Every structure is written in C-alpha cells, then in structure tokens.
Amino acid sequence: MAAELETATNRENLRKVVIDPVSRVEGHGRVTLLIDDDDQVLEARLHIVEFRGFEVFIQGRPYWEVPVMVQRLCGICPVSHHLAASKALDRVVGALPPTHSAVQLRRLMHYGQILQSHALHFFHLSSPDMLFGFDAEVGKRNIVGVAGAYPEVARQGVLLRKFGQEVIRATAGKRIHGTGAVPGGMNRHLATADRDSLRAEVGQMVEWSRGAVELVKRLHRADPDLYDVFGTFSSGLASLVRADGAMDLYDGALRFRDAEGAIIRDQVPDQDYHQVLQEDVKSWSYMKFPYLTERGPEAGWYKVGPLARVQNCDFIPSPLAEVERREFIDHGKGKLIHAPLAYHWARMIEMLHAAEVIRDLLDDPACTDGVLMTDGPRAREGVGIIEAPRGTLIHHYQVGEDDLVTMCNLIVSTTHNNQAMNTAVREVAKRYLSGRKLTEGLLNHIEVAIRAFDPCLSCATHALGQMPLVVELAGADGEVLDRAVRD
C-alpha cells in the first residue's frame, strides 16, 4: 500500500481531495489526496507552495547585514536564524571562538527561543487536538476552546511563551527580529534589571514546564494505542551532540543514527556537513529532501527535532529534564520511539531543559559583564549549525574580498523533516482514511500528523540552483491557454 500511495497512475480517473491550507502551522502548505471509486487513498502528498528565495537575494549583501536579514524568514523562529548566521559569520571575522560572555548571552537568547516556541506549539497549536480529540467540533479546536475548558493549562501556556519572549527581548533588544548577535559576538549585555525580573519568575517556569511534561505523559497513558501507533514509521535520526554525547541545542557536532538506533556517523564537524549530506529535489514541492549521502535518497533520509534529539543524545545536562528523558527512553522498551505524537512528549522535555538552562544562565555573571566581541584572521567561508526548536538548522555562507556574500545555502529544520512528514501523511491516510467516507474530522487526522513535527513551512522554501517550476497562462474565463514546466 505504501508503494501505491507514492506512485498512483491514471490520475484522471481518480478523485482529488485537497486540504488547503494546512491549519495551525507556520507558513502555507496543502495536502493532496488521490482517491479511487472504492474510497481507497492511492496517493497522499504534502505540498509546500510558498517560495521565499532567501538563498538568492542574500547574495551581494554585506556579510554584517545577514544575521538581521535572515530573521525575516520567520516571525516564529527568527532567533534561530539570527544565531545560526552569526555563528557562521564568526568564522569570516576570525572570532574562533567568541568570548565567553558572548556565548553565554547567545545561549540565553537561544534557550529563551526554545522555551517560547515549544510553549507556542504545544499549548496554542497542538493541545486542542490532544485535549478535545481529532474529531472534535472544529470551532472548539483552538486556544480559545482550550482556555474555556482548561483555563489553567491555557494560562500557563501563554505565560510560558511570554517568559521566553522576555528572555529574547532582554538579550536581543526585541521579542521579534532583534539585533543582539553580530558576527564576532554580541552587542549588548543583559541588563541587571532584566536579570532580576527574569530570576523572579524562572522558578515558576521550571515548575510549569514539569507540569507540561506530566500532562503529555497522562495523555499517552490514557490512550497508548493512539499515541504509540498514529502515523508511525521508522527512519534515522540526526542532531547535534556535545563531544561527551550530551544534548546541546546551541553547539556541537552532528550525530546520525539508523532506524534501529545504531550510530552510523558521529562527531561530524559543522564545517563538514556538506561532505555527508545531499539534497534531493522533487517536481511537486518547493522544499528539498535532504539525505545522508552514503545511504542515498531512498534510505538516507531521517528525522530531526525533539523526538530525534532526546533519543540521539546520551544524556541531557540538566537534572530534571534528564530524569524525564530516561522515562521517555524506557517507554520505548529498548527500541527507538518513532511515533509522531511522541514529538509532543519530547518537546515538553526540551522545554523543561530550556527552563533549567535559563535559570542557571541568569546566575552567570558573564551575562551582565565581560568582553562581548573578538576577531582574528579573516576567512571567506563559514558554516553555522544550531538546534532550532524544530530541529537542526544549517547556515552556510561564502564571502568575497569585498565583504559581499557570494553564496548562501540554508538547510532548515523543516526541510530535514520533509520526507518524514510526507511519510507520516501517507501512513495516516492509509490507516485512517482509506475505505471511509471523508469527514472534516478524518481529514484533521492528516493535519495532526503534520502538526506533530511543528513545521515552519515558510522557513523551508528556498532555492539554490534549479528548482521545479510550473507556470500556467489562463484566460479571463479560467481556461489554461499555455503551460510551461521545469522539472
């Protein structure tokens, strides 16, 4: 059935059902289902229909503008792009490594981003499905519905996100599209007043994050057949890890596992990512399909993000989150957990970890005092990799002697998950939709699978070289007069 879902033929004889747009995700995407007369789903695909082109129009800009420019990729995860670009361009200005104060401030900014983004995704976008059910009344499946039925859950979700945004404001200058990080370091310390106000609240954030983990665990215990089976498929995993194997969301080297959990590549330096990864292109999406080169496009794709990171690391270097990670790993009974809905459990463990890290960083005097900038011998190329909320984020730049960017390549978290999301869509369509009369609730099952990955679709649509393109010329009556295709 999986092969049929990928290669439906005689399309003119099939009924097309389109989910457009996919709701409660960042960016615009749609799902197309091709269904036969027996209501069997023969093909299911996630299409990314936005096109942003950042990889092209960054070219020709002065390198120092880039960390601010690339934030405009997204209003949800601008900090991740801001820091990945800054890390890449640290190499161009010779800041190897940046000062201790700069690194600690960037970490504080980044973990504020992790906390606010994870809170936004779970409480605002995904909890309505988890708390009310996939088939619940559509007008109820939103944060307003959650606030009415579970007011304390909604309140904590809103305030957790607000706290994370305040951490970003205090380190970057603004909650969205700040300017704190620059090539070579940081341009501001954490103000003492901001430190004190954040310190006063961070203990509560840790406790609420622990409560969020407990909420997800209760949901899993209440319906294990759903949470362990829904949309499940096996694949490899990828993420950054520290030299000692610890989870590190700001820095580290790449580690890849196969679907059974065996490590197949470890401690790949960030500057060498292009030696182990390639990107495939398909004619029906503006989003690329990365894969591990040695395994090829059919077997070399993988998952990134919280579900990958929690299982790819050897331990989490904060005590409360590490206890939760061990319980999560035990849930797999010696095997990797591949269920998409388990992303939410792993995501809340990471939110708890972020709250713990923020608490510790607020006590570090390097955040309020110390050297912020450094430089050294210039270079013409740099790669910056960071673990964004949604997964591994790669920024790669080349800079000419005139300080203008000559090449930009971005492999965004959601791009890494492209094949995984499409596979989840097919698995859900095969199990829950085939042979049944489609309803809004059933179609929402498809969206639930996509939302589990917390995709940022606008971040993931770029072009380096030739991308597929379809141009149609239509008359005033809607009739297609001409059509050109570039595969």
N, C-alpha and C positions, 0 to 999 in steps of 0.2 A: 504493500500500500504506500509506503514512503516513496518508493521509486515512481509510482503512478502520480503521486502528488507533485513530483518535481517535473514530470515530462508528459503532461496531458497533451493529447493530439486532437485533431478535428475540433478545434476550438469554436468554430462557427456553429456547431451543434450543441454547445454547452451553454448553460445559464450562468450569467456573471452576477455575483453579489459583491458590492463594494462597500467597505467601511471607510468613510471619508468625511471628516478626518478621524484619526485615532485620537480619542479624548484623554484628558488628564495626563498628557506627556508634554515635554518642552519641544516645540517645533511642530512641523506638519508632516504627517505621513498617512498613508492609506493602505488598506489590505484588500486584495482582490482574491475572491474565491471563484473557481470554475466548478460548476455542479452539473451532473448529468440528470437524466429523466428519473432516475431512481433516488435522487437526493444524495448521491454519493459525491463527496468533495474530491475532485480529481487533482486540483492544484490550489495551493494557498501561498500567497507571497506578500511580504511586507515591502511596499514601495516608498522610497524617500523621494519626495517630489520637489523639495526645496533645492535651490542651488545658490551658494554663497560666494565661492571663488576666492576666498582669502589667500590661498596659496599663490595666486597670481598677482593680486593687487598689493600684496606686501612688498613685492619686488620693486626696487627703485626707491624705497623709502629709507631714510637714515636709520641705522640699527637701533638708536636710542629711543625712537618713537614706537618700536614694535611692542614692548610689553604693555603699553597703553592701548595700542590699536587692536591687538588680538583679543582684548577683553570684549570687544563689540561682537565677537562671535556669539555671545550668550549673555543674558541677564541673570541666569540662574547660577552658572559656574564660572563667572569672569575671573575670580581669584585663581583658579587652576591654570587658566591660560596665561594670566599675568605672571605667575611664578614659574611656569614651565619655560616661557620665553626668557624671563630674567635669568634662569639657570643656564639656558643655552648660551645666552649672550655674555654671561660671566666669563666664558672661555674666550670670547672675542676680545674682551678688555683685559684678560690675563688675571682675573680675580679667582685664583685657584689655590686654596679655597677662599670663599668670602670670609669676613670676620665672624667671630663667634656671636657678637651682638646681632649682626645681620641675619645669620642663620636662625637664631632663636626667635627673632621677630617674624621672619618668614614662616617658621613653623607655627607660631602662634596664629598668624593670619590664616594659614592653611588649615589648621585644625578647627578654627572658627568656621571656615567654609565647609569642612566635612560635617560638622555638627548641624549647621543651619540647613544644608542641603538634604541630609538624611532625615531631619525632622520634617522638612517640607514634603519630601517624597512620601514618607510613610503616613504621616498624620493627615496631610491635605489631599494627596492624590490616591493612595492605595488603601488606607484604612476603611473608606466607605465600602469597598468590595469585601474586605475581610470581616467587618463587623455586621454588615447587613446581608451579605450573600450576593453572589454574582447575578442572581435573577431578581434582586430586589427592585422595587419601583425606581425608575431612572431618575426621577426628581428628588429622590432621597439619597442617592449615592453621590454625596458631595460633602464638603467640610461643614456646610450649614446643617445638613442632616445629622452629621456626627455630633455637632455642638448641641443639637436638640436632644438626642438620645443619650449621648455620653459626654456631658458638658465638661467634666474634669479631664477626660482624655483630650478633648479638643483644646481646652485651655492650656494644658501642659505642652501640647504640640506647638501651639502658637508662641508660647513664651520661650520654649527651647530654641525655636528658629530665631526669635528676636534676640536672644542672648548671643547666638552665633553671629548674627549680623552686627551686633555691637562690638564684638571682638574684631571683626573685619574693619568696621569704621575706625576703631582705635588704632589699628595698625596700618591701614591703607589710606585713611583720610576720608573715605566714603564707604557706605554699605555696598554700593554697586559701582564698578568702574573706578576704583581708587587708583592712587599713584604711588603707593608706598615703596614697592620694589623697583629697583632700577638695575641695569647692567653694572655689576660690581658691588651690589649690596642693597642697602636701604637708605631712604632719605629722611627718616624720622624715627625717633624713639617712641616708646609707649609712655604717654603722659602719666604722671603719678596719680592724678585724679581718676583717670580712666582705669588704671590698675586697681585702685582701691574700690571703685564701684563694681568692677567685674569680680574681684575677690569676694565681695559681699554676697554675690549671687551664685558663684560657681558650685558651692556645695550642694545647693538645691538642684542645680542642673545635673550633677552626678546622680543624685537620688532619683530624679525623674527619668534619667536615662536607664537606670537599673529597672525602674518600673516599666519602661517601654519594652525592655528585653523580656520581662515576665509576661507582659501582655501577649507578645508574639508566641512565647512558649505555651501559654494557655490555649491560644488558637490552634497550635499544632497538636496539642494533646486532645483537644475537643474533636478533631476530625483528621486523624493521621492518614487515613486512606486518601483524602483530598490533598493534603499538604505534601505528602511524600510521593504522589503519583502524578499530579496535574502537570501536563506538558513535559514530563521528564524525558531526558535524553542524555547520553554520555558524550563527553568531549574532554579535551585537555584543558588545563588551567594555565594562566600566566599572571604574573605580578612582579613588583619589586620586592626584594627582601634585603635586610641588612646582611653584613658579612657573617654574622653569627646565626643567620636564619630568622631573625625576629621580623615581625611586621614593622614596616616603616613606610608611612604614607607620603613623606617628603623626599626621601632619597634612598639610594640603594642600587642593586644590580638586578638584572632580570633573571627570573626562575620560571621554567616551564615544566609542567607535569603532564603525563599522559592520562587517559580517561580512567585508568586503574589506580592512579596515584603515584606511579614511579616518576622520579625526577629524571628528565631527559636532557635538560640544559640548565646549568646553574651558574650564577655569578657572571652573567654576560654583562660586560660594562655598557653603560648607557651610550657611549660614543660608538659602539659596535652593533647597535640594534639592526642596522641595515644589512649586516652580514648574516643574520639569522631569520629575518622577516622579509616577506614579499607581500605585494597587494594584488589581488585579482580584481577584474572588472567584469560586471555583467550588464547586459544591454537594458535591463529593466529597472535599474536603480542608479541614482547619483552617488550612492555610498559604496565605497570599495570594500573588498573582502580580504583582510589580512590572513596570512597563514605562515606557519613555521616552514622555512624553505626546504629543509631536509625531508619533510614529510609530504610536501606537495599540497595543492589547494583542496584536494578531496579529503585528505586525512590530517592535514596540518592545522586546521582551524581550532579555536579554543575559546574559552570564556574568560572574561576579566570582571573586576568589580568585587563587591563584598563577598559573594559566595566563593570566588576564586581566592581572594586574599586570606580569608580566615582559614582556609584549608591548605593554602600553599606555604604559609609561614610555619616555622617550628614553634613559635610562641608569640604572644602579644606582650610587649614590655610595659604593661600597666596591670596591677593585680586584679582588679575587679573584672575587667574585660577578659583576662586570661582564664579566670575561673569559668566564665561563660563560654569561652572558646572551647575549653575542654569538654564541657557538657554537650556542646554542639557536635564536636568530633565524635563523642561517644554515641550520639544519636545515629551516626552512620554505621555503627557496629563493624568497624574495621574497613569500611569502604567509603569512597568519596560520596558526598551528597550532591546530586545533580538536579534535584527538583527546583524549578524556577521559583516557586513560592518560598523556598528556603532562603532566597536572597533577602527577604524581609527580616528574617531572624539574624542572619549575618550582618545586615545593615544596622540593626539596633545594637549589636555587639560593638560594631565600629563606632557608633555614636557614643556609647559609653566610654570607649577608649579615648575618643576625642575629648570628652568632658574631663577625663582624668589627666590627659596631657595638658590641656589648657590650665587646669588647676595648678599643675606643677610649674608650668612656664610662668605663670603670674608671680611666682615666688623667686624667679631667676632675676638677679639684679642686672644681668646683661640686657634685659628688655628695656630698662629705663636708663641705662648708662653704658657707654663703651663706644669703640670705633665702629662706624657704620659702613665705610667704603674702603676698598682696596683696589689695586690694579697691578699689572705686571706686563710681561712681554705679550704683544698683540698676536692674535690668531685670526684666521679668515673663515673659521667654521666652528660651529658648536651645536651640541645636542643637549636638550634638557628634558628629563623624564620625571614625571611626578605621578603619584596615585591620586587622581581626581576622585570625587565621590562616586562616579560611575565606573571607574577603572583606570587602567594605565593610559597615560596621556603623553605623547611624544611630540616635541617641537624640534625641528632641525633647520638651521639657517646657514647660509654661506654669505659672506660679506666681502665686497670688493675693497680695493685700496682706497677708494673714495668714500668709504664708510656706508655705502648704499647696499641694501640687501639684494643679492643676485639670485638666490634660491631659497624657497621655503617649502618644507614638507611637513604636514601635520597628520599624525595618525591619532585620532580622537578615541576616547574610551568607547563610545557607542559604535564606532567603526570596527573596533576589535570584536564587538559582540554581534556584528551584523549577521553572520551565518548562524550563530546561536539563536538569535531572535527569530530568524526565518524558520529554523528547525522547530523551535517551540510552537510557533504558529501552526506548522504542519501537524505536529503531534496533537495539539489541542483540537484542530479541525478533524483529524482522523478519529479521535476518541469520542468527542462530544457532539460534533455536528453532523458527521456522515450518516445518512439514512434517516434524518429527522427533519421535520418542517422547521425552518429557521424562525426564531423569535429574537427580539432585542436582547433578552437575557442570554440566549445562547451565543449571539454574536459578541456580547460583552465578555464571554469566556476568552475569545481571541484577544481582546484588549487587555484583559487581566494578565495574560501571558506576556504581552509586550511590556506592560507597566512594571512587571516584576524586575525587569532589567534597568528600570529608571532611565530610559533612553533620553538623550539630548539630541534630537534629530537635526536641529539647525546647526549644532556644533559639527556634525559629522559629514556635512555635504561640501566637499571641496574638489578641486581638480588639479592634478599635476600631470601634464601631458594630455593625451586624448581621452575624453570621457564619452560615453554613449549619448547620443542626442537625437531626438525626433522632432522635426518641425513640420507642422501642418498649416496649409493655407486654406481658410474656409471663406465661403461666400456669405452674403448677408443672410441667406436662408439657412446657414449652418452646414451646407454641403461642402465636403472636403474637395477642393479643386486641385491641390497638389500636395505631395508629401515627400520629404527627404529624410533619410535615416543614416546616421553614422554610428556603427557598432564599435 
